[in-house]
């Protein structure tokens, strides 16, 4: 089984670009490792998108049992990640199968750092049912909700304003820069972010890797709160939970995430994220990001 999973991590594929190493992989459990490298960080910490990616990669390793090796590509129809603490060191990912029901595999994942400290825990539901059966010619489409993202535009002054601060933060993250993310639009309570179909974002079939989609959801969902709480000196925050659903096979073209703040209190912000195919505008994934501001962050 380990050889079967390892074959996915080819040069240029998403897991290989992250530096993921398989220690064990079988039908009941998997154990992966991610070395601490600058390319997977933001402000010296392992990026939340990288952590979410590890959950997907390890859950797929467990779900890809030999008897189903010829089945269609796997996808996480549901996933929830809870972030326990920031990671400043190499991490280990352990996933165990909970149950299998027809085409669905349920699993639990624990991510720890090299000192044994819990970094994140997650639950996943993976399907090997193959392409969805929606009637041809009637794909779900997403139009920007009126008053939310319609007419979103960036400021002409790239060095000032919220958009300038967001782009500066993205540029300072080796992980996000390597994923070739870019801010496409921003206004109060809404963000549009794009990801290209670059080689390091693809799977072995040349389609966008699920981990890249999770990174896009995390990045857009964690960025959007700063449009309602403008960045200021000493202000900080962190993603404390991410939920995602992958709706079907992912495309070979780029993706666009549209994030909208749905609710917030003094410390917590809830953001919905829809990911669409940049070519057809077909909806490819949904997600929710729960983000927590530090005490120094203003209102």
N, C-alpha and C positions, 0 to 999 in steps of 0.2 A: 504493500500500500504506500509506503514512504516513497518509493521510486515513482509511482504514478502521480503523486502530488508534486514531487520535486520537479517533474517535467514541465510543470506550468511556469516555473520561475526562470524563464529564459531571459537572456540579455535583452533589455529594452522593455520588458514587461513591468507592470506596476510593482508587484511584490519584490522583484529583483532590484528595482530602482530604490526601494526603501531599504534594501539590505536584509530582508527577512530570511532567517535560517530555520529549517525544519529539524527539530531534534527527534520527535517521534510523531507518527501519524497513523491512525488506525480507525476502525469502525466505531470504537467506543470513546476514544479520546485522542487529542493531539496536543503537542507541546511545541511552540515556536519561540524564537528569540529575535529581538530587534536590538542591534548594537546602538549605543548612543553616538550619533553622528550629527554634525551641524546641519546637514541638509534636511533633517527631519525635525528641526526645531523652530521655535519662535521665542525670541527673548531668552534664549538659553534653556528652554523647556521643550520636551517632546510635544509636538503639536497635537491638539485634540483630534484632528482629522487622521493623523497617523495612528493614534490609539484606536479610533473607530475602525480604521482599515484593518487592523490586526484582528479585531473581532470577526469581521467578515471573512478574512482569509482563513482563520483557524476553524470557523464554523463550517466553511466549505470543505476543508480538509477532512473533517469528521463525516460530513454528509456524503462524500464521494466514495462510497463503498464499492468493492470490485463488481458486485452483481449489477450495479447500475452504471458502470463505467461508460457504457455506450449511450446513456441517456443524454438529453439535451443539457445545455449549460445550466448551472445552478444559479439561483438568485435568492436573496433574502427578502421574503415577502413581508417580514416584520423583524425589527431589531430595536432594542432599547439598551443604551449605554449609560451607566452612572459613573461619573468621574469622582474618585475619592480623594486623590491628591495629585499634585503636579509631579512629573517624572523628570529628574535631572540626570538619570543614569540609564544604562541598558535595562530593557524590560523583558520579562518572560510571559508568554501567553499560554494558558492552559484551558482547553475546552473539553467538556465531557458531554456525550450524548445523553439526553434525558429520555427521549422516546421517539419512535418512528411510527407514523400513521400514514399508510399509503405513500403518496409522493412527498410527504412532509417530514422533515427532521427537526426536532426540538433540541436545543443545546444551551448550556450555560458556560460562560467564560469568565475567568479571573485573570487579571493582568497585575503583575507585581514587578517592583524594581529589583535590582540585584541584591539589595539588602533584605528582601522579603517583605517590604512594605506594599500594601495594597494600593494600586494606582487606579484601577477601574474594574467594574463588574458589569456583565451584560447577559442578556438573554436573546436568542435568535431563533427564528423559524425559517428554515431553508427549504425551497421547493426544487424538485428536479423534473417538473412537469413539462419543461420545454417552453416554446413560444406560446403566448396567450392565444386564446381562440376567438378574439374579437373579430367580428365580420370585417372583411377587407373593405377598405374605402371609408370606414367610419371610425378613425382613430380619435381618442379623446383629445381635444384641443384646449389650450388655456389662453384666454385673452386677458390682458391686464385689467383687473377690476377698476372700474371708473373711480377716480379719486385716490387710487393707491399708487399704481405704477404708470398709468397713462401719462405720457409726456415727461417722464423722468429725464432729467438732463444734468450733466456735470457742470460745476462751476468752471468758468474760463480761467480762474486763478488756481493753478494746481498746487500752489504753495500755501494757500490759505483756506480757511473754512473747514467744515467737517470732512468734506471729500478729500481735501489735501492731507488731513491728519490720518484718514483711513488708508489712503494710498501709501503714505509714508510708513505706516505700520506694516502694511502688506509687503512693501519693498524690503523692510528690515527682517522679514521672516525667510530664512533659507528654504524652509519647507514649502511655503506658498509660492515663492518665486520659482522654485523648481517645477511646481505644478502648472506654471504659466497662467495663474489666475489674474484677472483684471477687473477693475471696477467699471461697470458699464453705465450705471445710473445710481443716483442717490437723492433722496429727499427725506424730510422728517418722517420717521417711522417706516421707511421702505428703502430697499437696496436691490439692485440688479447686478449680478456678478457672473462673469463668463469664464469658461475653462476650455482651452483648445484641445483638440485630439492629438496632442503631442505623443511621441513614442513612449515616454515615461508614464503616460496616463492610460495606457492600453493593456488589454489582456492578451493571452496567447493567440486569440482569434482576430486581433486587430480592432476590437470594439473597446469602448470606454470601460475601464475596470471599475467594478463596484466600489472598491476602496476610494477611487478618485471621486465618485459621486458622493460618498459619505464625507470626503474632505470638502467638497463644494458646499454641501449642506451645512457642515460645521462652520466653515468660513463665513458664508453669507449670514447664517443665523447668529453667529457671535459678533459680527460686524454691525448688523442692523440696530441693536440696542444703543450704539454710540451715536446714532442719528437723533435720538431723543434725550440722551445724556451726553452732551458734547465732551470730547476728551479734554482733560485739563491736567496740569502738572501734578504728578503723584496719583492720578486716578488709575484704577486698574479693575479687572474683573476676570471671570473665568466661566467656561461652560461647565455646568454641573450635571446636565443630562442631555442626551440626544436620542430621539426616536426616528426611525426611518422605515419606509416601505419602498421597495423596488418593484415597479409595476409590470415589468416584462424585460425581454432581451434589450440590452443597451446598444446604442448606435455606434457607428464608426465616426460620426461627426461630432463636433463640439457641443457643449451643453451650456445652458444659461439657468442660473438660479434666481428666483424672484422671492425675496424675503420680506415679510410684513410683520411688524410688531402687533400682537393681538392683545396683550395685557401686560401691566407692570405694577409693582408696588414700590416701596422705598428701596428695596434691595434686589428684587428678582424681576426678570423680564422674560416673557414667553413669546417666541417668534415662530411663525409658520413659514416653511420654505417649500416652494414647488420648483422642480427641475424639469426643464423642457429641452427638447432637441432643437438646437439652433437652426437646423435646416428646415424641419417640418413643423416645429412648434408642438410636436406631440409630447404629452406629459410622460416623463420617464420615471419620476420618483417624487415622493412627498416626505417631508420631515418636520420635526418640531425640535427646537433648541431652547433649553432653559438656561438662562445666563444670569450670573450673580455679580452685582457690582460690589466693589470694596467700599468701606466706610468713607473713603476720601472722594468718591465719585459724587458729583453734584447732581442736582435735578434740573 
